[in-house]
């Protein structure tokens, strides 16, 4: 009976030692993964900082102006190119020229368009407003 209790006690001791070792091993593994993730995050932050610095270098206004002068061949704005809004003509009414040609050939139903509208109210092919 005492031998059985000793075997059970030794088994419990060994199993608790194995359990503690597995917890320690898993904790060590998780800590290593955490360190890898932190190192990767720092590398990404460094890469972002490098890209931001490159963008700031490439986006300088004087550099962009020099590139546009060299490659785009833009001309300065002339006074004659500036137009007042009142000088622009109004857009004419939209006319269905294809439908008009079909009507002239007798292939389509007559429709009210701004071109042949007398009172300004359009109607549908059935004659309803």
Protein Blocks (a to p, Z undefined) as FASTA:
>chain_A
ZZmmmmmmmmmmmmmmmmmmmmmmmmmmmmmmmmmmmmmmmmmmmmmmmmmmmmmmmmpf
klmmmmmmmmnopacddfklpccfklpccddddddfklmmmmmnopaccdddfklpmnlp
acdfkopZZ
